[in-house]
């Protein structure tokens, strides 16, 4: 096993750069990832994945599994990622194959509405390279961005319902991860980039619709956060953008309310 070191930088290289660097050193046809503060908990995970990949023709582009999340050793209730998808598939009459996997497609994944964490994603290296790997300009939810770009072009995708890893949720009081280093507004702005890309550039209509829907959710969160801070003028700006992405009567009323508050001189922008 070879080990590589990156030169120190004040703000780090970012997760995307580090993972792209690692992927560039991979010699095998499939790659997988594991955050440095997380762990795989299933000793048979990779052996089963290898068997499942070998047994399939054409070779899978993506194989997804599941994980549990913990905060200070307390397990968080889910579903958070794809944990609940298997039940949805079973209810729709789908069943596991001999290797314990469900065959899935982009419509299944976007209807479910959540995404696969990097810890439980195995991707064909040629596919990873074909989409350009991780977007190094995105420092939060870069895994969500990669996931959307991969499922947009993948032809063969499979899901294992098995929990194979443990994710340790970063403590907001710490400063050791990208999540804790960025404030709420910075994180939401990175999310806007992720969902703008999906809604504008995805080939599959289901992924473009997913991007627009989540773009609307993110714009609404930004507007609400700004309103709570008393910045009604900027909140109104984002609220009306949210109306364009995800219009509802309730939000129309709220956007008008924020506009009226901003005209009353209560904004700080």
HELIX and SHEET records of a PDB file:
HELIX    1   1 UNK A   15  UNK A   24  1                                  10    
HELIX    2   2 UNK A   45  UNK A   54  1                                  10    
HELIX    3   3 UNK A   85  UNK A   91  1                                   7    
HELIX    4   4 UNK A  106  UNK A  112  1                                   7    
HELIX    5   5 UNK A  118  UNK A  120  5                                   3    
HELIX    6   6 UNK A  125  UNK A  130  1                                   6    
HELIX    7   7 UNK A  142  UNK A  153  1                                  12    
HELIX    8   8 UNK A  178  UNK A  181  1                                   4    
HELIX    9   9 UNK A  184  UNK A  201  1                                  18    
HELIX   10  10 UNK A  205  UNK A  228  1                                  24    
HELIX   11  11 UNK A  232  UNK A  245  1                                  14    
HELIX   12  12 UNK A  249  UNK A  263  1                                  15    
SHEET    1   A 4 UNK A  30  UNK A  32  0                                        
SHEET    2   A 4 UNK A 121  UNK A 124 -1                                        
SHEET    3   A 4 UNK A  62  UNK A  71 -1                                        
SHEET    4   A 4 UNK A  74  UNK A  75 -1                                        
SHEET    1   B 5 UNK A  30  UNK A  32  0                                        
SHEET    2   B 5 UNK A 121  UNK A 124 -1                                        
SHEET    3   B 5 UNK A  62  UNK A  71 -1                                        
SHEET    4   B 5 UNK A 157  UNK A 168  1                                        
SHEET    5   B 5 UNK A  39  UNK A  40 -1                                        
SHEET    1   C 5 UNK A  30  UNK A  32  0                                        
SHEET    2   C 5 UNK A 121  UNK A 124 -1                                        
SHEET    3   C 5 UNK A  62  UNK A  71 -1                                        
SHEET    4   C 5 UNK A 157  UNK A 168  1                                        
SHEET    5   C 5 UNK A 101  UNK A 104 -1                                        
END                                                                             
